[in-house]
Amino acid sequence: MEQGQAGEFEEFVAARWSVLLHLARLLVGGDRHRAEDLAQESLVKLWFVWPKVSQDAPEAYVRKVMVRAAARSGRRRWWGERPVERLPEGAITGDVSADVAERSRLEAALAQLSPNQRAAVVLRYYQDLPEGQVAEALGCPVGTARSHASRGVARLRQILTDAIEPTR
């Protein structure tokens, strides 16, 4: 890769890293460590094709790579050790805002969706992509992507409603 293209790649990563990391976190069900791995692996793949896609749609390319990699990794049965944010011995202190609690609830609910439903919901409603781009990222027809998104939203509503209502 030429020096100028390498600079463009670095600028792209610097400008879009936080958005790509957040997308990855939503795609893997909230696990920050898996999200970082997913984002980094996807950017490595983008690096190798940067001269071809840099002028067209590099973000769409990396998003497609992320969705497919997240779906593949979601099918794994065992992840080995799972790092955690805090050690179990530590006590949580301080006030937790309602926004953080709501975001955590939503991420936990997203984690319960199938990888395709989760990807469709995140791409369609968080990334605000048109159905055609969601279908392209998922590698399926538009109708299938629409179905994944619709079923995913319905399942999210059910999960979130069940969490609020007490069981009888």
Secondary structure, DSSP 8 states (H G I E B T S, - for coil): --HHHHHHHHHHHHHHHHHHHHHHHHHTTS-HHHHHHHHHHHHHHHHHHHHHHSSS-HHHHHHHHHHHHHHHHHT-S--SS---SS-TTS---S---HHHHHHHHHHHHHHTS-HHHHHHHIIIIIS---HHHHHHHHTS-HHHHHHHHHHHHHHHHHHHHHHHS---
